[in-house]
Amino acid sequence: MNQAEVNRFNTLYQRHLRLLKLQGKSQKTIDAYSRSLRRVRDHFDCCPDRLTPEQLEAYFGELVESHSWSTVKIDRNGLQFFWRYVLKRDWQWIHIIKPPKIHTIPDILTPAEIERLIGKTRKLRYRVFLLTTYSMGLRLEEALSLQVGDIDAGRKRVHIRRGKGHKDRLVPLPDLTYEGLRELWKRHRHPKFIFPNAGGSMETIQQATTHMDRGGAQNAMKIVVAECGMKKKVSIHSLRHSYATHLLERGLSLRHIQALLGHASPNTTARYAHLTDITEKNSLTTINELINTLHVDLKRM
C-alpha cells in the first residue's frame, strides 16, 4: 500500500476500534474483530473498503481451507461489523459464509485426574490457579482477574466481576481453595491481584500492574498434562467442564449449576447432562418406575 492508502486504513481502523468499544464489546472480541480486519488487509495489501464481493468470496474460500471454521466465523463477524458500522454499507454479501453447526462433547477429567494434575504442577502460583479455576468453575480470564477484595472469607464466597456478558456473580469459596489462595498471597502480598504478573523479584511482583499472563497459565497447563501422560484433549477450560459435570454427578440441579457457572441460557448448562452416566442411570430408573406400573401378561401366547 502507498502512504495515502496506509493513512486511510489507519483512520478507518481506529474508528473500527472506537465503535467496538462504544458498543461495549469485550476486549477479547475487540482483539478478534480487529485482527480479522488486519488479516484481510495483509492478504490483499490494500484497505478493505475497496474490496468487491467477488474478492471477499474468494478470500473466505481460501480461509476455509487454511483455518478452522471458528476462525472463519469470527473473521466474518469482524468484517460484518466493519461494513455495517464503519463503512455504513450494504453487507448482505456476508451471508454466503455459513459455518456449519458443530456440536462437540468436551473431554472430562475425573476427580482423580484433577488431583493428579494439580499435584504435579510445580510452581505454587500455577498450582493454586488450577485449583481455584476448577473448584469454582471459572473461565480463564475470571480466575486471572481475581482481586484481593473479591474474596469474602467470612461468608465463604467470591465475587466474580464482569464475567461473560459483563455479568457479575457470587460463587462459593471451598475451604481448600481459600487455604491455597491465602498461602499464595502470603508469599507475594500484592495489594490488588491474587495472581499478579510474576516478572522478577518479590518487590517486582508486589509492584505488578497486571495479572498473570494468559499464555503462561495455558503453557503451565499444557506442560503438566503432558507430564501426567494424559491422552485426553484438555485445556484450562476443561477444568470448568469437569467441575460442572462432577456437581451434576453429586446431585446438584442444572438450574443451580447454571447460576454457579454464569450461563445466560439453561440450554448451555444442559449439555453437561450428556457428559455423565448419572443422568442416564436416573433416566432408566424413572422410566422403569413408569413402565413397571403397567400390568402386561408377557407369557400369554
C-alpha positions in Angstrom: 0.0 0.0 0.0 1.2 3.5 -0.7 1.2 6.0 2.2 -2.2 7.5 1.3 -3.7 4.1 1.4 -2.0 3.3 4.8 -3.3 6.6 6.2 -6.8 5.8 5.1 -6.7 2.3 6.5 -5.4 3.6 9.9 -8.2 6.2 10.1 -10.9 3.5 9.4 -9.2 1.0 11.7 -9.2 3.5 14.6 -12.9 4.2 14.0 -13.4 0.4 14.0 -11.8 0.1 17.4 -13.7 3.1 18.8 -17.1 1.8 17.7 -16.4 -1.7 19.1 -15.6 0.0 22.5 -18.7 2.2 22.3 -20.9 -0.9 21.7 -19.5 -2.4 24.9 -17.7 -5.3 23.2 -15.3 -7.2 25.4 -11.5 -6.8 24.9 -11.4 -10.3 23.6 -14.0 -9.5 20.9 -12.3 -6.2 20.1 -9.0 -8.1 19.6 -10.6 -10.7 17.4 -12.6 -8.3 15.2 -9.6 -6.0 14.7 -7.4 -9.0 13.8 -9.8 -10.0 11.1 -9.6 -6.6 9.6 -5.8 -6.7 9.6 -5.7 -10.2 8.1 -7.8 -9.2 5.1 -5.7 -6.0 4.6 -2.5 -8.0 4.6 -3.9 -10.6 2.2 -4.9 -8.0 -0.4 -2.3 -5.4 0.5 -5.0 -2.7 0.4 -7.6 -1.0 2.5 -10.5 -3.5 2.8 -13.2 -0.9 1.9 -12.1 -1.2 -1.8 -12.7 -4.9 -2.0 -15.5 -6.3 -4.1 -17.9 -9.1 -3.1 -16.1 -11.4 -5.5 -12.8 -10.7 -3.9 -14.2 -11.4 -0.4 -15.9 -14.6 -1.6 -12.5 -15.8 -2.9 -10.8 -14.7 0.3 -13.1 -16.7 2.5 -12.9 -19.6 0.2 -9.1 -19.7 0.9 -9.6 -19.0 4.6 -11.9 -22.1 5.0 -9.0 -24.2 3.6 -6.4 -22.9 5.9 -8.2 -22.1 9.2 -10.8 -23.6 11.4 -14.5 -22.7 11.0 -14.3 -20.9 14.3 -11.8 -18.5 12.9 -13.8 -18.1 9.7 -16.9 -17.2 11.7 -15.0 -14.7 13.8 -13.5 -13.1 10.8 -16.9 -12.9 9.1 -18.4 -11.2 12.1 -15.5 -8.8 12.3 -15.8 -7.7 8.7 -19.5 -7.6 9.0 -19.2 -5.1 11.9 -16.7 -3.1 9.8 -19.0 -2.9 6.8 -22.1 -2.1 8.8 -20.9 0.4 11.3 -17.7 1.9 9.9 -18.4 1.9 6.2 -22.2 2.0 6.6 -22.6 -0.1 3.5 -24.7 -3.0 2.5 -23.2 -6.1 3.9 -25.5 -8.8 2.6 -22.6 -10.5 0.8 -21.6 -11.8 4.2 -24.5 -14.3 4.2 -22.7 -16.5 1.7 -20.5 -17.6 4.6 -22.4 -20.0 6.7 -20.2 -22.0 9.1 -21.6 -25.5 9.9 -23.1 -26.0 13.3 -20.8 -28.4 15.1 -21.8 -30.0 18.4 -18.8 -31.3 20.1 -18.5 -33.0 23.5 -15.5 -31.9 25.6 -13.3 -34.4 27.3 -13.9 -34.5 31.1 -11.3 -35.2 33.7 -12.2 -37.4 36.7 -11.6 -36.1 40.2 -8.6 -38.3 40.5 -7.1 -36.9 37.3 -7.8 -33.3 38.6 -6.0 -34.2 41.8 -3.0 -35.6 39.9 -2.9 -32.7 37.6 -2.8 -30.1 40.4 -0.4 -32.2 42.5 2.2 -32.4 39.7 2.1 -28.7 39.0 5.5 -27.5 40.3 5.0 -23.7 40.9 2.7 -22.7 43.7 1.1 -19.9 41.7 0.0 -22.3 38.9 -1.0 -25.0 41.4 -3.3 -22.6 43.2 -4.5 -21.2 39.9 -5.6 -24.6 38.6 -7.2 -25.4 42.0 -9.1 -22.1 42.0 -10.2 -22.4 38.4 -11.6 -26.0 38.9 -13.1 -25.6 42.4 -15.2 -22.6 41.4 -15.8 -23.4 37.8 -14.2 -20.3 36.5 -13.3 -19.2 33.0 -9.7 -18.4 32.4 -10.0 -14.7 32.4 -12.3 -14.8 35.5 -9.6 -16.7 37.5 -6.7 -14.5 36.3 -8.6 -11.3 37.2 -9.4 -12.2 40.8 -8.5 -9.5 43.2 -7.9 -9.5 47.0 -11.2 -7.6 47.6 -13.2 -10.2 45.7 -12.5 -12.8 48.4 -15.1 -12.8 51.2 -13.6 -15.3 53.7 -16.3 -14.6 56.3 -19.2 -15.6 54.0 -17.0 -18.1 52.1 -17.8 -16.8 48.7 -16.1 -15.0 45.9 -17.3 -12.1 43.8 -16.7 -12.8 40.1 -16.7 -9.5 38.3 -17.5 -8.8 34.7 -17.8 -12.4 33.5 -19.0 -13.3 30.1 -21.7 -10.8 29.0 -20.3 -8.3 31.6 -22.2 -10.1 34.4 -21.2 -10.4 38.0 -22.0 -13.4 40.1 -21.2 -14.9 43.5 -19.7 -18.4 43.8 -19.0 -20.5 46.9 -15.4 -20.5 48.2 -14.3 -24.0 49.2 -12.1 -24.3 52.3 -9.2 -25.9 50.5 -9.3 -23.2 47.9 -9.2 -20.5 50.5 -6.2 -22.1 52.1 -4.4 -22.2 48.8 -5.3 -18.6 48.0 -4.2 -17.5 51.4 -0.9 -19.3 51.2 -0.1 -17.8 47.8 -1.0 -14.3 48.9 1.3 -14.6 51.9 4.1 -15.3 49.5 3.6 -12.2 47.3 1.3 -9.9 49.4 0.3 -7.9 46.3 -2.2 -5.2 47.4 -4.6 -5.9 44.5 -4.1 -9.1 42.5 -4.5 -12.6 43.7 -2.4 -13.8 40.7 0.0 -10.9 39.9 2.2 -11.0 36.9 5.4 -12.6 38.2 8.1 -10.7 36.4 11.1 -11.0 38.7 11.9 -10.4 42.4 9.3 -10.3 45.2 9.5 -6.5 45.1 8.8 -6.5 41.4 5.8 -8.8 41.9 4.4 -6.5 44.5 4.5 -3.6 42.1 3.0 -5.6 39.2 0.3 -3.6 37.4 -1.3 -6.6 35.6 -2.4 -10.0 36.5 -0.7 -13.2 35.5 -0.2 -13.8 31.7 -2.8 -15.9 29.9 -0.2 -17.6 27.9 1.9 -18.5 30.9 -1.1 -20.2 32.6 -2.1 -22.1 29.5 1.5 -23.2 28.9 1.8 -24.5 32.5 -1.4 -26.5 32.0 -0.1 -27.9 28.7 3.2 -29.0 30.4 1.6 -30.7 33.3 -0.9 -32.5 31.1 2.0 -33.9 29.1 3.9 -34.9 32.3 0.8 -36.7 33.6 0.7 -38.7 30.3 -3.0 -37.7 29.8 -4.3 -38.6 26.3 -7.5 -36.6 26.7 -7.8 -33.3 24.8 -7.9 -30.9 27.7 -7.2 -27.3 28.4 -7.7 -24.9 31.3 -11.4 -24.6 30.2 -11.7 -28.4 30.7 -11.5 -27.7 34.5 -14.7 -25.7 34.2 -16.4 -28.5 32.2 -15.2 -31.1 34.7 -16.5 -29.0 37.7 -20.0 -28.8 36.2 -20.1 -32.5 35.4 -18.9 -33.5 38.9 -21.5 -31.3 40.6 -24.2 -32.9 38.4 -23.0 -36.3 39.4 -23.3 -35.4 43.0 -26.9 -34.3 42.7 -26.9 -30.6 42.1 -29.6 -29.4 39.8 -28.9 -28.0 36.4 -30.5 -24.7 37.4 -28.1 -24.4 40.4 -25.1 -25.2 38.2 -26.3 -22.7 35.7 -26.1 -20.0 38.3 -22.7 -21.1 39.5 -21.2 -21.0 36.0 -22.9 -17.8 35.0 -24.6 -19.2 31.9 -27.2 -17.0 30.4 -29.2 -19.9 28.9 -30.2 -23.1 30.7 -29.5 -24.8 27.3 -25.8 -24.2 27.7 -25.8 -25.9 31.1 -28.0 -28.8 29.9 -25.2 -30.1 27.7 -23.5 -31.4 30.8 -26.2 -33.9 31.2 -24.7 -35.7 28.2 -21.2 -35.8 29.8 -22.2 -38.1 32.7 -23.7 -41.5 33.0 -25.6 -40.4 36.2 -28.2 -38.8 34.0 -28.6 -41.9 32.0 -29.0 -44.0 35.2 -31.6 -41.7 36.6 -33.5 -41.7 33.4 -33.5 -45.5 33.4 -34.8 -45.6 36.9 -37.6 -43.2 36.2 -38.6 -45.0 33.0 -38.6 -48.3 34.8 -40.7 -46.9 37.6 -43.2 -45.7 35.0 -43.3 -48.8 32.7 -43.3 -51.3 35.6 -46.7 -50.0 36.7 -48.2 -51.5 33.6 -49.8 -54.9 34.1 -49.0 -56.8 30.9 -49.0 -60.5 30.5 -45.9 -61.4 28.6 -46.3 -65.1 28.9 -49.7 -65.4 27.2 -49.4 -66.6 23.5 
